[in-house]
Amino acid sequence: EAALEVELPVFLVLLFLLVGEDSS
């Protein structure tokens, strides 16, 4: 559904931010 299409990118962004902070 459309909800999944929006949740997937959001999850990836959150993960990216988490990894970025950890790398710092």
C-alpha positions in Angstrom: 0.0 0.0 0.0 0.9 3.7 -0.2 1.7 3.7 3.6 4.5 1.2 3.0 6.0 3.2 0.2 6.3 6.1 2.7 7.5 4.2 5.7 10.3 2.4 3.8 12.2 5.6 2.8 11.6 7.1 6.3 13.2 4.0 7.9 16.2 4.3 5.6 16.7 7.9 6.5 16.5 7.2 10.2 19.0 4.4 9.8 21.3 6.7 7.7 21.2 9.4 10.4 22.0 6.8 13.1 25.0 5.4 11.2 26.2 9.0 10.5 26.2 9.8 14.2 27.9 6.6 15.1 30.6 7.2 12.5 31.1 10.7 14.0 
